Amino acid sequence: MDYQRDSVGRIVTEARKERGLKTQSELASRLKVDPVYVCNIERNRQLPSIELGAQIAKALSLDPREFIFLMLRTKYPQLSEIFR
């Protein structure tokens, strides 16, 4: 995963597939959310909350700090300038 270049949606999609979860519904079931919500995250239409982001990171064996920072950087692009 390239947290510097990839989007939240791309990271979730790639990690989901690498972990053997073939469908968004499988991930949604683990997270106890609607599959449409997972679809919206994977298509970068919606960012998850910090709490759900942490759950996603755990479910997909992602580094939670990197993943949550990516989410925050997506929502607040100015963070990229601050943490250069």
PyMOL Python script that loads the backbone (N, CA, C, O; Angstrom):
from pymol import cmd

cmd.read_pdbstr("""\
ATOM      1  N   MET A   1       0.843  -1.181   0.000  1.00  0.00           N
ATOM      2  CA  MET A   1       0.000   0.000   0.000  1.00  0.00           C
ATOM      3  C   MET A   1       0.885   1.240   0.000  1.00  0.00           C
ATOM      4  O   MET A   1       1.860   1.334   0.745  1.00  0.00           O
ATOM      5  N   ASP A   2       0.526   2.160  -0.831  1.00  0.00           N
ATOM      6  CA  ASP A   2       1.261   3.422  -0.872  1.00  0.00           C
ATOM      7  C   ASP A   2       0.361   4.508  -0.299  1.00  0.00           C
ATOM      8  O   ASP A   2      -0.451   5.102  -1.008  1.00  0.00           O
ATOM      9  N   TYR A   3       0.519   4.753   0.989  1.00  0.00           N
ATOM     10  CA  TYR A   3      -0.329   5.721   1.675  1.00  0.00           C
ATOM     11  C   TYR A   3      -0.080   7.147   1.197  1.00  0.00           C
ATOM     12  O   TYR A   3      -0.896   8.035   1.441  1.00  0.00           O
ATOM     13  N   GLN A   4       1.036   7.368   0.522  1.00  0.00           N
ATOM     14  CA  GLN A   4       1.347   8.712   0.036  1.00  0.00           C
ATOM     15  C   GLN A   4       0.657   9.012  -1.300  1.00  0.00           C
ATOM     16  O   GLN A   4       0.357  10.169  -1.597  1.00  0.00           O
ATOM     17  N   ARG A   5       0.409   7.985  -2.092  1.00  0.00           N
ATOM     18  CA  ARG A   5      -0.139   8.203  -3.435  1.00  0.00           C
ATOM     19  C   ARG A   5      -1.564   7.702  -3.616  1.00  0.00           C
ATOM     20  O   ARG A   5      -2.341   8.291  -4.366  1.00  0.00           O
ATOM     21  N   ASP A   6      -1.907   6.619  -2.934  1.00  0.00           N
ATOM     22  CA  ASP A   6      -3.215   6.004  -3.151  1.00  0.00           C
ATOM     23  C   ASP A   6      -4.308   6.712  -2.361  1.00  0.00           C
ATOM     24  O   ASP A   6      -4.042   7.382  -1.363  1.00  0.00           O
ATOM     25  N   SER A   7      -5.524   6.553  -2.819  1.00  0.00           N
ATOM     26  CA  SER A   7      -6.685   7.123  -2.137  1.00  0.00           C
ATOM     27  C   SER A   7      -7.186   6.135  -1.084  1.00  0.00           C
ATOM     28  O   SER A   7      -6.811   4.962  -1.086  1.00  0.00           O
ATOM     29  N   VAL A   8      -8.026   6.621  -0.200  1.00  0.00           N
ATOM     30  CA  VAL A   8      -8.646   5.778   0.816  1.00  0.00           C
ATOM     31  C   VAL A   8      -9.374   4.617   0.129  1.00  0.00           C
ATOM     32  O   VAL A   8      -9.218   3.459   0.517  1.00  0.00           O
ATOM     33  N   GLY A   9     -10.161   4.938  -0.881  1.00  0.00           N
ATOM     34  CA  GLY A   9     -10.927   3.908  -1.576  1.00  0.00           C
ATOM     35  C   GLY A   9     -10.060   2.841  -2.207  1.00  0.00           C
ATOM     36  O   GLY A   9     -10.366   1.652  -2.124  1.00  0.00           O
ATOM     37  N   ARG A  10      -8.990   3.261  -2.831  1.00  0.00           N
ATOM     38  CA  ARG A  10      -8.108   2.291  -3.486  1.00  0.00           C
ATOM     39  C   ARG A  10      -7.437   1.385  -2.458  1.00  0.00           C
ATOM     40  O   ARG A  10      -7.315   0.180  -2.676  1.00  0.00           O
ATOM     41  N   ILE A  11      -7.008   1.955  -1.352  1.00  0.00           N
ATOM     42  CA  ILE A  11      -6.361   1.155  -0.305  1.00  0.00           C
ATOM     43  C   ILE A  11      -7.342   0.136   0.257  1.00  0.00           C
ATOM     44  O   ILE A  11      -6.990  -1.028   0.446  1.00  0.00           O
ATOM     45  N   VAL A  12      -8.573   0.567   0.525  1.00  0.00           N
ATOM     46  CA  VAL A  12      -9.579  -0.360   1.063  1.00  0.00           C
ATOM     47  C   VAL A  12      -9.857  -1.467   0.053  1.00  0.00           C
ATOM     48  O   VAL A  12      -9.902  -2.642   0.419  1.00  0.00           O
ATOM     49  N   THR A  13     -10.041  -1.107  -1.203  1.00  0.00           N
ATOM     50  CA  THR A  13     -10.330  -2.104  -2.243  1.00  0.00           C
ATOM     51  C   THR A  13      -9.198  -3.115  -2.364  1.00  0.00           C
ATOM     52  O   THR A  13      -9.440  -4.322  -2.360  1.00  0.00           O
ATOM     53  N   GLU A  14      -7.968  -2.630  -2.471  1.00  0.00           N
ATOM     54  CA  GLU A  14      -6.829  -3.532  -2.638  1.00  0.00           C
ATOM     55  C   GLU A  14      -6.638  -4.424  -1.415  1.00  0.00           C
ATOM     56  O   GLU A  14      -6.409  -5.627  -1.545  1.00  0.00           O
ATOM     57  N   ALA A  15      -6.732  -3.830  -0.232  1.00  0.00           N
ATOM     58  CA  ALA A  15      -6.537  -4.613   0.991  1.00  0.00           C
ATOM     59  C   ALA A  15      -7.647  -5.654   1.145  1.00  0.00           C
ATOM     60  O   ALA A  15      -7.391  -6.789   1.548  1.00  0.00           O
ATOM     61  N   ARG A  16      -8.867  -5.264   0.824  1.00  0.00           N
ATOM     62  CA  ARG A  16      -9.996  -6.208   0.919  1.00  0.00           C
ATOM     63  C   ARG A  16      -9.732  -7.424   0.038  1.00  0.00           C
ATOM     64  O   ARG A  16      -9.887  -8.562   0.480  1.00  0.00           O
ATOM     65  N   LYS A  17      -9.337  -7.184  -1.192  1.00  0.00           N
ATOM     66  CA  LYS A  17      -9.092  -8.278  -2.128  1.00  0.00           C
ATOM     67  C   LYS A  17      -7.888  -9.116  -1.711  1.00  0.00           C
ATOM     68  O   LYS A  17      -7.914 -10.341  -1.834  1.00  0.00           O
ATOM     69  N   GLU A  18      -6.826  -8.461  -1.214  1.00  0.00           N
ATOM     70  CA  GLU A  18      -5.638  -9.187  -0.761  1.00  0.00           C
ATOM     71  C   GLU A  18      -5.940 -10.078   0.439  1.00  0.00           C
ATOM     72  O   GLU A  18      -5.288 -11.105   0.630  1.00  0.00           O
ATOM     73  N   ARG A  19      -6.917  -9.692   1.242  1.00  0.00           N
ATOM     74  CA  ARG A  19      -7.277 -10.465   2.429  1.00  0.00           C
ATOM     75  C   ARG A  19      -8.330 -11.528   2.123  1.00  0.00           C
ATOM     76  O   ARG A  19      -8.831 -12.193   3.030  1.00  0.00           O
ATOM     77  N   GLY A  20      -8.661 -11.685   0.844  1.00  0.00           N
ATOM     78  CA  GLY A  20      -9.586 -12.747   0.441  1.00  0.00           C
ATOM     79  C   GLY A  20     -11.057 -12.405   0.577  1.00  0.00           C
ATOM     80  O   GLY A  20     -11.913 -13.283   0.465  1.00  0.00           O
ATOM     81  N   LEU A  21     -11.358 -11.135   0.818  1.00  0.00           N
ATOM     82  CA  LEU A  21     -12.762 -10.708   0.861  1.00  0.00           C
ATOM     83  C   LEU A  21     -13.135 -10.286  -0.558  1.00  0.00           C
ATOM     84  O   LEU A  21     -12.774  -9.200  -1.011  1.00  0.00           O
ATOM     85  N   LYS A  22     -13.854 -11.152  -1.244  1.00  0.00           N
ATOM     86  CA  LYS A  22     -14.130 -10.922  -2.659  1.00  0.00           C
ATOM     87  C   LYS A  22     -15.176  -9.855  -2.918  1.00  0.00           C
ATOM     88  O   LYS A  22     -15.174  -9.222  -3.974  1.00  0.00           O
ATOM     89  N   THR A  23     -16.064  -9.652  -1.966  1.00  0.00           N
ATOM     90  CA  THR A  23     -17.137  -8.683  -2.195  1.00  0.00           C
ATOM     91  C   THR A  23     -17.139  -7.607  -1.112  1.00  0.00           C
ATOM     92  O   THR A  23     -16.639  -7.799  -0.004  1.00  0.00           O
ATOM     93  N   GLN A  24     -17.711  -6.491  -1.474  1.00  0.00           N
ATOM     94  CA  GLN A  24     -17.884  -5.403  -0.514  1.00  0.00           C
ATOM     95  C   GLN A  24     -18.831  -5.837   0.597  1.00  0.00           C
ATOM     96  O   GLN A  24     -18.704  -5.387   1.736  1.00  0.00           O
ATOM     97  N   SER A  25     -19.767  -6.698   0.272  1.00  0.00           N
ATOM     98  CA  SER A  25     -20.719  -7.194   1.272  1.00  0.00           C
ATOM     99  C   SER A  25     -20.015  -7.976   2.377  1.00  0.00           C
ATOM    100  O   SER A  25     -20.415  -7.905   3.539  1.00  0.00           O
ATOM    101  N   GLU A  26     -18.976  -8.716   2.022  1.00  0.00           N
ATOM    102  CA  GLU A  26     -18.227  -9.462   3.038  1.00  0.00           C
ATOM    103  C   GLU A  26     -17.568  -8.508   4.034  1.00  0.00           C
ATOM    104  O   GLU A  26     -17.614  -8.736   5.243  1.00  0.00           O
ATOM    105  N   LEU A  27     -16.958  -7.446   3.525  1.00  0.00           N
ATOM    106  CA  LEU A  27     -16.341  -6.458   4.408  1.00  0.00           C
ATOM    107  C   LEU A  27     -17.415  -5.744   5.221  1.00  0.00           C
ATOM    108  O   LEU A  27     -17.248  -5.528   6.422  1.00  0.00           O
ATOM    109  N   ALA A  28     -18.501  -5.383   4.577  1.00  0.00           N
ATOM    110  CA  ALA A  28     -19.594  -4.697   5.271  1.00  0.00           C
ATOM    111  C   ALA A  28     -20.126  -5.549   6.422  1.00  0.00           C
ATOM    112  O   ALA A  28     -20.439  -5.028   7.492  1.00  0.00           O
ATOM    113  N   SER A  29     -20.225  -6.830   6.205  1.00  0.00           N
ATOM    114  CA  SER A  29     -20.707  -7.736   7.242  1.00  0.00           C
ATOM    115  C   SER A  29     -19.761  -7.737   8.445  1.00  0.00           C
ATOM    116  O   SER A  29     -20.211  -7.712   9.591  1.00  0.00           O
ATOM    117  N   ARG A  30     -18.466  -7.765   8.185  1.00  0.00           N
ATOM    118  CA  ARG A  30     -17.482  -7.717   9.277  1.00  0.00           C
ATOM    119  C   ARG A  30     -17.565  -6.407  10.053  1.00  0.00           C
ATOM    120  O   ARG A  30     -17.375  -6.378  11.269  1.00  0.00           O
ATOM    121  N   LEU A  31     -17.848  -5.329   9.337  1.00  0.00           N
ATOM    122  CA  LEU A  31     -17.888  -4.003   9.961  1.00  0.00           C
ATOM    123  C   LEU A  31     -19.264  -3.666  10.530  1.00  0.00           C
ATOM    124  O   LEU A  31     -19.427  -2.690  11.261  1.00  0.00           O
ATOM    125  N   LYS A  32     -20.248  -4.491  10.182  1.00  0.00           N
ATOM    126  CA  LYS A  32     -21.638  -4.255  10.595  1.00  0.00           C
ATOM    127  C   LYS A  32     -22.162  -2.923  10.048  1.00  0.00           C
ATOM    128  O   LYS A  32     -22.770  -2.127  10.763  1.00  0.00           O
ATOM    129  N   VAL A  33     -21.902  -2.716   8.759  1.00  0.00           N
ATOM    130  CA  VAL A  33     -22.410  -1.539   8.051  1.00  0.00           C
ATOM    131  C   VAL A  33     -23.082  -1.999   6.763  1.00  0.00           C
ATOM    132  O   VAL A  33     -22.955  -3.157   6.363  1.00  0.00           O
ATOM    133  N   ASP A  34     -23.785  -1.095   6.129  1.00  0.00           N
ATOM    134  CA  ASP A  34     -24.465  -1.393   4.875  1.00  0.00           C
ATOM    135  C   ASP A  34     -23.434  -1.535   3.749  1.00  0.00           C
ATOM    136  O   ASP A  34     -22.497  -0.740   3.676  1.00  0.00           O
ATOM    137  N   PRO A  35     -23.590  -2.529   2.873  1.00  0.00           N
ATOM    138  CA  PRO A  35     -22.668  -2.683   1.745  1.00  0.00           C
ATOM    139  C   PRO A  35     -22.574  -1.435   0.867  1.00  0.00           C
ATOM    140  O   PRO A  35     -21.528  -1.178   0.272  1.00  0.00           O
ATOM    141  N   VAL A  36     -23.641  -0.668   0.780  1.00  0.00           N
ATOM    142  CA  VAL A  36     -23.610   0.567  -0.014  1.00  0.00           C
ATOM    143  C   VAL A  36     -22.592   1.549   0.576  1.00  0.00           C
ATOM    144  O   VAL A  36     -21.931   2.281  -0.160  1.00  0.00           O
ATOM    145  N   TYR A  37     -22.473   1.558   1.893  1.00  0.00           N
ATOM    146  CA  TYR A  37     -21.506   2.436   2.556  1.00  0.00           C
ATOM    147  C   TYR A  37     -20.078   2.034   2.182  1.00  0.00           C
ATOM    148  O   TYR A  37     -19.245   2.892   1.891  1.00  0.00           O
ATOM    149  N   VAL A  38     -19.798   0.728   2.190  1.00  0.00           N
ATOM    150  CA  VAL A  38     -18.476   0.242   1.784  1.00  0.00           C
ATOM    151  C   VAL A  38     -18.223   0.608   0.328  1.00  0.00           C
ATOM    152  O   VAL A  38     -17.120   1.023  -0.025  1.00  0.00           O
ATOM    153  N   CYS A  39     -19.231   0.456  -0.513  1.00  0.00           N
ATOM    154  CA  CYS A  39     -19.109   0.831  -1.921  1.00  0.00           C
ATOM    155  C   CYS A  39     -18.752   2.306  -2.054  1.00  0.00           C
ATOM    156  O   CYS A  39     -17.879   2.668  -2.843  1.00  0.00           O
ATOM    157  N   ASN A  40     -19.421   3.150  -1.290  1.00  0.00           N
ATOM    158  CA  ASN A  40     -19.146   4.585  -1.352  1.00  0.00           C
ATOM    159  C   ASN A  40     -17.737   4.916  -0.870  1.00  0.00           C
ATOM    160  O   ASN A  40     -17.099   5.823  -1.403  1.00  0.00           O
ATOM    161  N   ILE A  41     -17.252   4.195   0.125  1.00  0.00           N
ATOM    162  CA  ILE A  41     -15.883   4.402   0.596  1.00  0.00           C
ATOM    163  C   ILE A  41     -14.901   3.988  -0.494  1.00  0.00           C
ATOM    164  O   ILE A  41     -13.969   4.729  -0.808  1.00  0.00           O
ATOM    165  N   GLU A  42     -15.107   2.806  -1.071  1.00  0.00           N
ATOM    166  CA  GLU A  42     -14.189   2.301  -2.090  1.00  0.00           C
ATOM    167  C   GLU A  42     -14.184   3.176  -3.346  1.00  0.00           C
ATOM    168  O   GLU A  42     -13.176   3.237  -4.051  1.00  0.00           O
ATOM    169  N   ARG A  43     -15.272   3.836  -3.625  1.00  0.00           N
ATOM    170  CA  ARG A  43     -15.339   4.719  -4.798  1.00  0.00           C
ATOM    171  C   ARG A  43     -15.003   6.167  -4.453  1.00  0.00           C
ATOM    172  O   ARG A  43     -15.190   7.067  -5.271  1.00  0.00           O
ATOM    173  N   ASN A  44     -14.507   6.382  -3.239  1.00  0.00           N
ATOM    174  CA  ASN A  44     -14.106   7.716  -2.777  1.00  0.00           C
ATOM    175  C   ASN A  44     -15.245   8.724  -2.800  1.00  0.00           C
ATOM    176  O   ASN A  44     -15.025   9.920  -2.993  1.00  0.00           O
ATOM    177  N   ARG A  45     -16.444   8.241  -2.605  1.00  0.00           N
ATOM    178  CA  ARG A  45     -17.608   9.126  -2.526  1.00  0.00           C
ATOM    179  C   ARG A  45     -17.845   9.587  -1.091  1.00  0.00           C
ATOM    180  O   ARG A  45     -18.489  10.609  -0.852  1.00  0.00           O
ATOM    181  N   GLN A  46     -17.317   8.822  -0.145  1.00  0.00           N
ATOM    182  CA  GLN A  46     -17.570   9.093   1.262  1.00  0.00           C
ATOM    183  C   GLN A  46     -16.356   8.642   2.064  1.00  0.00           C
ATOM    184  O   GLN A  46     -15.767   7.600   1.777  1.00  0.00           O
ATOM    185  N   LEU A  47     -15.987   9.426   3.066  1.00  0.00           N
ATOM    186  CA  LEU A  47     -14.931   9.026   3.991  1.00  0.00           C
ATOM    187  C   LEU A  47     -15.577   8.431   5.240  1.00  0.00           C
ATOM    188  O   LEU A  47     -16.595   8.935   5.714  1.00  0.00           O
ATOM    189  N   PRO A  48     -14.995   7.370   5.767  1.00  0.00           N
ATOM    190  CA  PRO A  48     -15.539   6.817   7.002  1.00  0.00           C
ATOM    191  C   PRO A  48     -15.202   7.730   8.182  1.00  0.00           C
ATOM    192  O   PRO A  48     -14.306   8.570   8.097  1.00  0.00           O
ATOM    193  N   SER A  49     -15.923   7.554   9.263  1.00  0.00           N
ATOM    194  CA  SER A  49     -15.579   8.258  10.498  1.00  0.00           C
ATOM    195  C   SER A  49     -14.248   7.715  11.003  1.00  0.00           C
ATOM    196  O   SER A  49     -13.780   6.673  10.543  1.00  0.00           O
ATOM    197  N   ILE A  50     -13.646   8.418  11.941  1.00  0.00           N
ATOM    198  CA  ILE A  50     -12.387   7.949  12.527  1.00  0.00           C
ATOM    199  C   ILE A  50     -12.589   6.569  13.165  1.00  0.00           C
ATOM    200  O   ILE A  50     -11.748   5.682  13.023  1.00  0.00           O
ATOM    201  N   GLU A  51     -13.696   6.403  13.857  1.00  0.00           N
ATOM    202  CA  GLU A  51     -13.974   5.130  14.522  1.00  0.00           C
ATOM    203  C   GLU A  51     -14.089   3.995  13.502  1.00  0.00           C
ATOM    204  O   GLU A  51     -13.509   2.925  13.688  1.00  0.00           O
ATOM    205  N   LEU A  52     -14.840   4.236  12.423  1.00  0.00           N
ATOM    206  CA  LEU A  52     -14.986   3.200  11.402  1.00  0.00           C
ATOM    207  C   LEU A  52     -13.666   2.997  10.659  1.00  0.00           C
ATOM    208  O   LEU A  52     -13.334   1.877  10.271  1.00  0.00           O
ATOM    209  N   GLY A  53     -12.926   4.070  10.466  1.00  0.00           N
ATOM    210  CA  GLY A  53     -11.610   3.944   9.835  1.00  0.00           C
ATOM    211  C   GLY A  53     -10.709   3.010  10.628  1.00  0.00           C
ATOM    212  O   GLY A  53      -9.989   2.196  10.050  1.00  0.00           O
ATOM    213  N   ALA A  54     -10.747   3.127  11.943  1.00  0.00           N
ATOM    214  CA  ALA A  54      -9.954   2.239  12.800  1.00  0.00           C
ATOM    215  C   ALA A  54     -10.439   0.798  12.667  1.00  0.00           C
ATOM    216  O   ALA A  54      -9.633  -0.131  12.650  1.00  0.00           O
ATOM    217  N   GLN A  55     -11.752   0.612  12.574  1.00  0.00           N
ATOM    218  CA  GLN A  55     -12.302  -0.740  12.395  1.00  0.00           C
ATOM    219  C   GLN A  55     -11.897  -1.320  11.047  1.00  0.00           C
ATOM    220  O   GLN A  55     -11.560  -2.500  10.946  1.00  0.00           O
ATOM    221  N   ILE A  56     -11.932  -0.485  10.016  1.00  0.00           N
ATOM    222  CA  ILE A  56     -11.521  -0.936   8.682  1.00  0.00           C
ATOM    223  C   ILE A  56     -10.053  -1.357   8.712  1.00  0.00           C
ATOM    224  O   ILE A  56      -9.695  -2.419   8.203  1.00  0.00           O
ATOM    225  N   ALA A  57      -9.208  -0.519   9.311  1.00  0.00           N
ATOM    226  CA  ALA A  57      -7.784  -0.835   9.399  1.00  0.00           C
ATOM    227  C   ALA A  57      -7.570  -2.172  10.103  1.00  0.00           C
ATOM    228  O   ALA A  57      -6.769  -2.994   9.658  1.00  0.00           O
ATOM    229  N   LYS A  58      -8.281  -2.382  11.193  1.00  0.00           N
ATOM    230  CA  LYS A  58      -8.144  -3.637  11.939  1.00  0.00           C
ATOM    231  C   LYS A  58      -8.632  -4.818  11.100  1.00  0.00           C
ATOM    232  O   LYS A  58      -7.960  -5.847  11.024  1.00  0.00           O
ATOM    233  N   ALA A  59      -9.798  -4.673  10.474  1.00  0.00           N
ATOM    234  CA  ALA A  59     -10.374  -5.767   9.677  1.00  0.00           C
ATOM    235  C   ALA A  59      -9.498  -6.144   8.497  1.00  0.00           C
ATOM    236  O   ALA A  59      -9.483  -7.298   8.069  1.00  0.00           O
ATOM    237  N   LEU A  60      -8.757  -5.156   7.964  1.00  0.00           N
ATOM    238  CA  LEU A  60      -7.948  -5.402   6.770  1.00  0.00           C
ATOM    239  C   LEU A  60      -6.451  -5.473   7.065  1.00  0.00           C
ATOM    240  O   LEU A  60      -5.630  -5.486   6.148  1.00  0.00           O
ATOM    241  N   SER A  61      -6.104  -5.520   8.349  1.00  0.00           N
ATOM    242  CA  SER A  61      -4.695  -5.603   8.775  1.00  0.00           C
ATOM    243  C   SER A  61      -3.852  -4.469   8.196  1.00  0.00           C
ATOM    244  O   SER A  61      -2.729  -4.682   7.741  1.00  0.00           O
ATOM    245  N   LEU A  62      -4.410  -3.276   8.222  1.00  0.00           N
ATOM    246  CA  LEU A  62      -3.689  -2.085   7.772  1.00  0.00           C
ATOM    247  C   LEU A  62      -3.090  -1.377   8.984  1.00  0.00           C
ATOM    248  O   LEU A  62      -3.559  -1.561  10.107  1.00  0.00           O
ATOM    249  N   ASP A  63      -2.075  -0.583   8.761  1.00  0.00           N
ATOM    250  CA  ASP A  63      -1.511   0.229   9.831  1.00  0.00           C
ATOM    251  C   ASP A  63      -2.536   1.301  10.179  1.00  0.00           C
ATOM    252  O   ASP A  63      -2.793   2.183   9.359  1.00  0.00           O
ATOM    253  N   PRO A  64      -3.127   1.253  11.365  1.00  0.00           N
ATOM    254  CA  PRO A  64      -4.203   2.196  11.682  1.00  0.00           C
ATOM    255  C   PRO A  64      -3.751   3.649  11.669  1.00  0.00           C
ATOM    256  O   PRO A  64      -4.514   4.525  11.262  1.00  0.00           O
ATOM    257  N   ARG A  65      -2.530   3.921  12.103  1.00  0.00           N
ATOM    258  CA  ARG A  65      -2.048   5.314  12.115  1.00  0.00           C
ATOM    259  C   ARG A  65      -1.927   5.849  10.694  1.00  0.00           C
ATOM    260  O   ARG A  65      -2.351   6.968  10.406  1.00  0.00           O
ATOM    261  N   GLU A  66      -1.348   5.048   9.813  1.00  0.00           N
ATOM    262  CA  GLU A  66      -1.185   5.471   8.418  1.00  0.00           C
ATOM    263  C   GLU A  66      -2.544   5.653   7.747  1.00  0.00           C
ATOM    264  O   GLU A  66      -2.765   6.627   7.027  1.00  0.00           O
ATOM    265  N   PHE A  67      -3.448   4.710   7.990  1.00  0.00           N
ATOM    266  CA  PHE A  67      -4.757   4.761   7.335  1.00  0.00           C
ATOM    267  C   PHE A  67      -5.562   5.968   7.822  1.00  0.00           C
ATOM    268  O   PHE A  67      -6.161   6.683   7.019  1.00  0.00           O
ATOM    269  N   ILE A  68      -5.575   6.189   9.119  1.00  0.00           N
ATOM    270  CA  ILE A  68      -6.335   7.325   9.651  1.00  0.00           C
ATOM    271  C   ILE A  68      -5.704   8.642   9.216  1.00  0.00           C
ATOM    272  O   ILE A  68      -6.419   9.602   8.929  1.00  0.00           O
ATOM    273  N   PHE A  69      -4.378   8.700   9.165  1.00  0.00           N
ATOM    274  CA  PHE A  69      -3.739   9.923   8.674  1.00  0.00           C
ATOM    275  C   PHE A  69      -4.110  10.169   7.216  1.00  0.00           C
ATOM    276  O   PHE A  69      -4.347  11.312   6.825  1.00  0.00           O
ATOM    277  N   LEU A  70      -4.161   9.116   6.409  1.00  0.00           N
ATOM    278  CA  LEU A  70      -4.592   9.263   5.013  1.00  0.00           C
ATOM    279  C   LEU A  70      -6.010   9.812   4.948  1.00  0.00           C
ATOM    280  O   LEU A  70      -6.305  10.686   4.133  1.00  0.00           O
ATOM    281  N   MET A  71      -6.885   9.299   5.805  1.00  0.00           N
ATOM    282  CA  MET A  71      -8.265   9.805   5.834  1.00  0.00           C
ATOM    283  C   MET A  71      -8.282  11.289   6.184  1.00  0.00           C
ATOM    284  O   MET A  71      -8.982  12.077   5.548  1.00  0.00           O
ATOM    285  N   LEU A  72      -7.511  11.664   7.196  1.00  0.00           N
ATOM    286  CA  LEU A  72      -7.476  13.069   7.618  1.00  0.00           C
ATOM    287  C   LEU A  72      -6.860  13.954   6.533  1.00  0.00           C
ATOM    288  O   LEU A  72      -7.332  15.061   6.275  1.00  0.00           O
ATOM    289  N   ARG A  73      -5.809  13.451   5.910  1.00  0.00           N
ATOM    290  CA  ARG A  73      -5.160  14.221   4.840  1.00  0.00           C
ATOM    291  C   ARG A  73      -6.099  14.398   3.650  1.00  0.00           C
ATOM    292  O   ARG A  73      -6.048  15.419   2.965  1.00  0.00           O
ATOM    293  N   THR A  74      -6.953  13.408   3.404  1.00  0.00           N
ATOM    294  CA  THR A  74      -7.932  13.518   2.327  1.00  0.00           C
ATOM    295  C   THR A  74      -8.960  14.595   2.652  1.00  0.00           C
ATOM    296  O   THR A  74      -9.335  15.395   1.795  1.00  0.00           O
ATOM    297  N   LYS A  75      -9.406  14.600   3.898  1.00  0.00           N
ATOM    298  CA  LYS A  75     -10.408  15.579   4.310  1.00  0.00           C
ATOM    299  C   LYS A  75      -9.813  16.974   4.472  1.00  0.00           C
ATOM    300  O   LYS A  75     -10.468  17.976   4.187  1.00  0.00           O
ATOM    301  N   TYR A  76      -8.567  17.025   4.929  1.00  0.00           N
ATOM    302  CA  TYR A  76      -7.889  18.305   5.174  1.00  0.00           C
ATOM    303  C   TYR A  76      -6.560  18.318   4.413  1.00  0.00           C
ATOM    304  O   TYR A  76      -5.514  18.030   4.993  1.00  0.00           O
ATOM    305  N   PRO A  77      -6.595  18.646   3.130  1.00  0.00           N
ATOM    306  CA  PRO A  77      -5.382  18.588   2.297  1.00  0.00           C
ATOM    307  C   PRO A  77      -4.217  19.428   2.831  1.00  0.00           C
ATOM    308  O   PRO A  77      -3.060  19.131   2.535  1.00  0.00           O
ATOM    309  N   GLN A  78      -4.503  20.457   3.602  1.00  0.00           N
ATOM    310  CA  GLN A  78      -3.439  21.307   4.126  1.00  0.00           C
ATOM    311  C   GLN A  78      -2.512  20.546   5.076  1.00  0.00           C
ATOM    312  O   GLN A  78      -1.395  20.995   5.331  1.00  0.00           O
ATOM    313  N   LEU A  79      -2.956  19.411   5.600  1.00  0.00           N
ATOM    314  CA  LEU A  79      -2.082  18.605   6.462  1.00  0.00           C
ATOM    315  C   LEU A  79      -0.848  18.116   5.733  1.00  0.00           C
ATOM    316  O   LEU A  79       0.204  17.940   6.346  1.00  0.00           O
ATOM    317  N   SER A  80      -0.961  17.895   4.436  1.00  0.00           N
ATOM    318  CA  SER A  80       0.190  17.455   3.655  1.00  0.00           C
ATOM    319  C   SER A  80       1.303  18.493   3.720  1.00  0.00           C
ATOM    320  O   SER A  80       2.480  18.139   3.798  1.00  0.00           O
ATOM    321  N   GLU A  81       0.943  19.747   3.688  1.00  0.00           N
ATOM    322  CA  GLU A  81       1.936  20.820   3.750  1.00  0.00           C
ATOM    323  C   GLU A  81       2.565  20.908   5.137  1.00  0.00           C
ATOM    324  O   GLU A  81       3.765  21.154   5.256  1.00  0.00           O
ATOM    325  N   ILE A  82       1.782  20.712   6.168  1.00  0.00           N
ATOM    326  CA  ILE A  82       2.268  20.822   7.542  1.00  0.00           C
ATOM    327  C   ILE A  82       3.266  19.706   7.865  1.00  0.00           C
ATOM    328  O   ILE A  82       4.264  19.941   8.545  1.00  0.00           O
ATOM    329  N   PHE A  83       2.994  18.494   7.375  1.00  0.00           N
ATOM    330  CA  PHE A  83       3.815  17.329   7.740  1.00  0.00           C
ATOM    331  C   PHE A  83       4.815  16.923   6.665  1.00  0.00           C
ATOM    332  O   PHE A  83       5.167  15.748   6.561  1.00  0.00           O
ATOM    333  N   ARG A  84       5.260  17.848   5.892  1.00  0.00           N
ATOM    334  CA  ARG A  84       6.279  17.522   4.863  1.00  0.00           C
ATOM    335  C   ARG A  84       7.609  17.296   5.473  1.00  0.00           C
ATOM    336  O   ARG A  84       8.575  17.015   4.763  1.00  0.00           O
TER     337      ARG A  84
END
""", "prot")
cmd.dss("prot")
cmd.show_as("cartoon", "prot")
cmd.util.cbc("prot")
cmd.orient("prot")
